[in-house]
Amino acid sequence: MKISSAASRSFVLLTIVVAMMAVIGPNAKGTVKTPWNNFVPDGQGFSVLMPGTPMVKEVHTKSFIGELTTHEYDANDGLDTYSVDFTDLPGFAVSFAGSDTIYEHAKGALLKETLSKGISFTDVTLNGVKGKRLVYDTPTKPDHPEMEGEARFFLFGDRLYGADAVVAMNGGKEKLGRFFSSLAITNKH
């Protein structure tokens, strides 16, 4: 039996389409599969698993304790976002205000910046240092799944570290666990 050239072309085209669907099928709903890497910025005192290579930026803010510089490291995995930042605080601010006040200000700044609503603000420990865990609702965006946010704040000496993740409600728990369980702060800066 002889196969026509039209049938042969159709078979080849069908084979290509099936092969492409096998490769991109899991990503067809708008998610991006980005490899996670251990990110260790030189001399900044922390390491963490993040998708891809984070973008780095410096933010200058005037506050009640003077001008502050925050170093931010942001990455995303499709719709999900992850960040770690740190701010070196004046020693007098840490001594005068105390860690609880500093954590409250960090919580308020994050919720204000993201237009989010706090759900819980509880104690958490990392490397023997007590910090805070913030769980929050994020505003819904058109054509996006429902998202949830979680942040952790740790004060190591005069340096305030913040780690934050916003992930899809469906399927994001595993990514939150991966991100936060990988966070290590050595404070050797």
C-alpha atoms as a printed R data frame, in Angstrom:
    type eleno elety resid chain resno      x      y      z
1   ATOM     1    CA   MET     A     1  0.000  0.000  0.000
2   ATOM     2    CA   LYS     A     2  1.413  3.331 -1.049
3   ATOM     3    CA   ILE     A     3  0.956  6.411  1.205
4   ATOM     4    CA   SER     A     4  0.219  9.689 -0.598
5   ATOM     5    CA   SER     A     5  2.487 12.666 -0.076
6   ATOM     6    CA   ALA     A     6 -0.432 14.628  1.466
7   ATOM     7    CA   ALA     A     7 -0.993 11.859  4.013
8   ATOM     8    CA   SER     A     8  2.746 11.730  4.680
9   ATOM     9    CA   ARG     A     9  2.868 15.488  5.327
10  ATOM    10    CA   SER     A    10 -0.178 15.240  7.593
11  ATOM    11    CA   PHE     A    11  1.460 12.442  9.568
12  ATOM    12    CA   VAL     A    12  4.693 14.451  9.964
13  ATOM    13    CA   LEU     A    13  2.735 17.547 11.024
14  ATOM    14    CA   LEU     A    14  0.700 15.524 13.545
15  ATOM    15    CA   THR     A    15  3.918 14.000 14.946
16  ATOM    16    CA   ILE     A    16  5.454 17.475 15.399
17  ATOM    17    CA   VAL     A    17  2.317 18.818 17.123
18  ATOM    18    CA   VAL     A    18  2.160 15.830 19.509
19  ATOM    19    CA   ALA     A    19  5.866 16.190 20.330
20  ATOM    20    CA   MET     A    20  5.484 19.931 20.997
21  ATOM    21    CA   MET     A    21  2.473 19.348 23.264
22  ATOM    22    CA   ALA     A    22  4.451 16.780 25.237
23  ATOM    23    CA   VAL     A    23  7.183 19.359 25.794
24  ATOM    24    CA   ILE     A    24  5.118 22.497 26.434
25  ATOM    25    CA   GLY     A    25  1.854 20.969 27.620
26  ATOM    26    CA   PRO     A    26  2.550 21.380 31.351
27  ATOM    27    CA   ASN     A    27  3.365 25.052 30.755
28  ATOM    28    CA   ALA     A    28  0.380 25.828 28.523
29  ATOM    29    CA   LYS     A    29 -1.671 27.438 31.290
30  ATOM    30    CA   GLY     A    30  0.646 30.431 31.737
31  ATOM    31    CA   THR     A    31  3.057 28.975 34.246
32  ATOM    32    CA   VAL     A    32  6.754 29.060 33.595
33  ATOM    33    CA   LYS     A    33  9.072 26.280 34.719
34  ATOM    34    CA   THR     A    34 12.158 28.111 35.904
35  ATOM    35    CA   PRO     A    35 14.989 26.123 37.499
36  ATOM    36    CA   TRP     A    36 15.616 26.960 41.141
37  ATOM    37    CA   ASN     A    37 19.171 27.859 42.147
38  ATOM    38    CA   ASN     A    38 20.922 28.440 45.443
39  ATOM    39    CA   PHE     A    39 21.483 32.200 45.533
40  ATOM    40    CA   VAL     A    40 24.362 33.427 47.725
41  ATOM    41    CA   PRO     A    41 25.199 37.098 47.152
42  ATOM    42    CA   ASP     A    42 28.818 37.870 48.069
43  ATOM    43    CA   GLY     A    43 29.202 39.268 51.572
44  ATOM    44    CA   GLN     A    44 25.495 39.859 52.225
45  ATOM    45    CA   GLY     A    45 25.031 37.235 54.932
46  ATOM    46    CA   PHE     A    46 22.324 35.010 53.484
47  ATOM    47    CA   SER     A    47 21.534 32.237 51.023
48  ATOM    48    CA   VAL     A    48 18.230 31.011 49.607
49  ATOM    49    CA   LEU     A    49 16.781 28.910 46.794
50  ATOM    50    CA   MET     A    50 15.136 31.120 44.170
51  ATOM    51    CA   PRO     A    51 13.826 30.550 40.651
52  ATOM    52    CA   GLY     A    52 16.317 31.770 38.061
53  ATOM    53    CA   THR     A    53 18.656 34.647 38.847
54  ATOM    54    CA   PRO     A    54 17.143 37.414 40.973
55  ATOM    55    CA   MET     A    55 17.070 41.064 39.927
56  ATOM    56    CA   VAL     A    56 19.023 43.298 42.298
57  ATOM    57    CA   LYS     A    57 18.059 46.814 43.297
58  ATOM    58    CA   GLU     A    58 18.751 49.374 45.988
59  ATOM    59    CA   VAL     A    59 15.900 51.394 47.490
60  ATOM    60    CA   HIS     A    60 16.431 54.576 49.508
61  ATOM    61    CA   THR     A    61 13.694 55.490 51.996
62  ATOM    62    CA   LYS     A    62 13.264 58.299 54.492
63  ATOM    63    CA   SER     A    63 11.908 57.028 57.789
64  ATOM    64    CA   PHE     A    64 11.426 58.177 61.345
65  ATOM    65    CA   ILE     A    65 14.990 57.002 62.098
66  ATOM    66    CA   GLY     A    66 16.627 58.681 59.098
67  ATOM    67    CA   GLU     A    67 17.406 57.629 55.531
68  ATOM    68    CA   LEU     A    68 17.624 53.878 55.036
69  ATOM    69    CA   THR     A    69 19.022 51.823 52.172
70  ATOM    70    CA   THR     A    70 17.368 48.501 51.432
71  ATOM    71    CA   HIS     A    71 19.021 45.926 49.165
72  ATOM    72    CA   GLU     A    72 16.417 43.826 47.332
73  ATOM    73    CA   TYR     A    73 16.795 40.548 45.450
74  ATOM    74    CA   ASP     A    74 13.630 39.670 43.471
75  ATOM    75    CA   ALA     A    75 12.833 36.620 41.327
76  ATOM    76    CA   ASN     A    76  9.721 35.147 39.772
77  ATOM    77    CA   ASP     A    77  8.468 31.831 38.518
78  ATOM    78    CA   GLY     A    78  5.595 32.692 36.214
79  ATOM    79    CA   LEU     A    79  3.005 34.408 38.397
80  ATOM    80    CA   ASP     A    80  4.774 33.581 41.681
81  ATOM    81    CA   THR     A    81  7.260 36.092 43.119
82  ATOM    82    CA   TYR     A    82 10.017 35.711 45.694
83  ATOM    83    CA   SER     A    83 12.247 38.289 47.343
84  ATOM    84    CA   VAL     A    84 14.844 38.661 50.034
85  ATOM    85    CA   ASP     A    85 15.933 42.071 51.222
86  ATOM    86    CA   PHE     A    86 17.942 43.570 54.007
87  ATOM    87    CA   THR     A    87 18.345 46.973 55.607
88  ATOM    88    CA   ASP     A    88 21.183 48.041 57.884
89  ATOM    89    CA   LEU     A    89 19.527 49.998 60.701
90  ATOM    90    CA   PRO     A    90 21.208 52.585 62.898
91  ATOM    91    CA   GLY     A    91 22.270 50.973 66.179
92  ATOM    92    CA   PHE     A    92 20.383 53.542 68.234
93  ATOM    93    CA   ALA     A    93 17.130 52.586 66.464
94  ATOM    94    CA   VAL     A    94 17.509 48.922 67.349
95  ATOM    95    CA   SER     A    95 18.394 49.742 70.969
96  ATOM    96    CA   PHE     A    96 15.708 52.380 71.378
97  ATOM    97    CA   ALA     A    97 12.785 50.831 69.494
98  ATOM    98    CA   GLY     A    98 13.435 47.120 70.065
99  ATOM    99    CA   SER     A    99 12.778 44.225 67.742
100 ATOM   100    CA   ASP     A   100  8.981 44.103 68.175
101 ATOM   101    CA   THR     A   101  8.585 47.724 67.024
102 ATOM   102    CA   ILE     A   102 10.917 47.144 64.083
103 ATOM   103    CA   TYR     A   103  8.974 44.016 63.059
104 ATOM   104    CA   GLU     A   104  5.674 45.934 63.302
105 ATOM   105    CA   HIS     A   105  7.057 48.694 61.046
106 ATOM   106    CA   ALA     A   106  8.328 46.108 58.532
107 ATOM   107    CA   LYS     A   107  4.908 44.403 58.525
108 ATOM   108    CA   GLY     A   108  3.100 47.721 58.029
109 ATOM   109    CA   ALA     A   109  5.413 48.761 55.185
110 ATOM   110    CA   LEU     A   110  4.960 45.449 53.335
111 ATOM   111    CA   LEU     A   111  1.167 45.461 53.678
112 ATOM   112    CA   LYS     A   112  0.963 49.103 52.580
113 ATOM   113    CA   GLU     A   113  3.276 48.591 49.586
114 ATOM   114    CA   THR     A   114  1.396 45.498 48.356
115 ATOM   115    CA   LEU     A   115 -2.101 46.799 49.257
116 ATOM   116    CA   SER     A   116 -2.579 43.558 51.167
117 ATOM   117    CA   LYS     A   117 -4.426 42.538 54.325
118 ATOM   118    CA   GLY     A   118 -2.635 40.756 57.156
119 ATOM   119    CA   ILE     A   119 -4.084 37.438 58.313
120 ATOM   120    CA   SER     A   120 -1.595 36.437 61.007
121 ATOM   121    CA   PHE     A   121  1.641 37.710 62.525
122 ATOM   122    CA   THR     A   122  3.336 35.021 64.617
123 ATOM   123    CA   ASP     A   123  6.703 34.157 66.114
124 ATOM   124    CA   VAL     A   124  9.194 32.118 64.096
125 ATOM   125    CA   THR     A   125 12.847 31.157 64.653
126 ATOM   126    CA   LEU     A   126 15.765 30.949 62.226
127 ATOM   127    CA   ASN     A   127 19.294 30.005 63.275
128 ATOM   128    CA   GLY     A   128 18.243 30.542 66.901
129 ATOM   129    CA   VAL     A   129 17.073 34.110 66.219
130 ATOM   130    CA   LYS     A   130 13.442 34.943 66.948
131 ATOM   131    CA   GLY     A   131 11.606 36.688 64.152
132 ATOM   132    CA   LYS     A   132  8.107 37.120 62.792
133 ATOM   133    CA   ARG     A   133  6.028 35.306 60.163
134 ATOM   134    CA   LEU     A   134  3.380 37.315 58.328
135 ATOM   135    CA   VAL     A   135  0.654 35.616 56.301
136 ATOM   136    CA   TYR     A   136 -1.416 37.962 54.156
137 ATOM   137    CA   ASP     A   137 -4.118 38.174 51.486
138 ATOM   138    CA   THR     A   138 -3.131 39.882 48.266
139 ATOM   139    CA   PRO     A   139 -5.543 41.808 46.045
140 ATOM   140    CA   THR     A   140 -7.011 39.812 43.178
141 ATOM   141    CA   LYS     A   141 -5.794 40.820 39.711
142 ATOM   142    CA   PRO     A   142 -7.844 40.317 36.545
143 ATOM   143    CA   ASP     A   143 -7.027 37.079 34.686
144 ATOM   144    CA   HIS     A   144 -4.845 35.794 37.555
145 ATOM   145    CA   PRO     A   145 -5.494 32.968 40.013
146 ATOM   146    CA   GLU     A   146 -6.005 33.759 43.681
147 ATOM   147    CA   MET     A   147 -2.649 34.437 45.324
148 ATOM   148    CA   GLU     A   148 -1.413 34.230 48.902
149 ATOM   149    CA   GLY     A   149  1.543 35.934 50.511
150 ATOM   150    CA   GLU     A   150  3.931 35.051 53.283
151 ATOM   151    CA   ALA     A   151  6.844 37.014 54.685
152 ATOM   152    CA   ARG     A   152  9.413 36.425 57.404
153 ATOM   153    CA   PHE     A   153 11.420 39.090 59.223
154 ATOM   154    CA   PHE     A   154 14.619 38.557 61.216
155 ATOM   155    CA   LEU     A   155 16.780 41.069 63.040
156 ATOM   156    CA   PHE     A   156 20.419 39.949 63.178
157 ATOM   157    CA   GLY     A   157 22.306 42.630 65.093
158 ATOM   158    CA   ASP     A   158 21.522 45.911 63.318
159 ATOM   159    CA   ARG     A   159 20.488 44.252 60.038
160 ATOM   160    CA   LEU     A   160 16.825 43.537 59.299
161 ATOM   161    CA   TYR     A   161 16.256 40.716 56.801
162 ATOM   162    CA   GLY     A   162 12.933 40.162 55.075
163 ATOM   163    CA   ALA     A   163 11.963 37.199 52.912
164 ATOM   164    CA   ASP     A   164  8.689 37.380 51.019
165 ATOM   165    CA   ALA     A   165  6.795 35.100 48.617
166 ATOM   166    CA   VAL     A   166  3.512 35.529 46.759
167 ATOM   167    CA   VAL     A   167  2.257 32.295 45.174
168 ATOM   168    CA   ALA     A   168 -0.903 30.897 43.583
169 ATOM   169    CA   MET     A   169 -3.276 29.482 46.197
170 ATOM   170    CA   ASN     A   170 -3.554 26.243 44.228
171 ATOM   171    CA   GLY     A   171 -0.181 24.540 44.194
172 ATOM   172    CA   GLY     A   172  1.882 27.249 45.891
173 ATOM   173    CA   LYS     A   173  2.384 25.615 49.313
174 ATOM   174    CA   GLU     A   174  5.217 23.386 48.075
175 ATOM   175    CA   LYS     A   175  7.025 26.421 46.617
176 ATOM   176    CA   LEU     A   176  6.571 28.396 49.852
177 ATOM   177    CA   GLY     A   177  8.081 25.485 51.759
178 ATOM   178    CA   ARG     A   178 11.019 25.198 49.378
179 ATOM   179    CA   PHE     A   179 11.757 28.932 49.538
180 ATOM   180    CA   PHE     A   180 11.474 29.456 53.291
181 ATOM   181    CA   SER     A   181 13.095 26.171 54.347
182 ATOM   182    CA   SER     A   182 16.152 27.044 52.221
183 ATOM   183    CA   LEU     A   183 16.626 30.487 53.779
184 ATOM   184    CA   ALA     A   184 19.845 30.681 55.789
185 ATOM   185    CA   ILE     A   185 21.204 33.825 57.395
186 ATOM   186    CA   THR     A   186 24.792 33.851 58.547
187 ATOM   187    CA   ASN     A   187 24.985 37.626 59.090
188 ATOM   188    CA   LYS     A   188 28.643 37.524 58.066
189 ATOM   189    CA   HIS     A   189 28.690 40.799 56.168
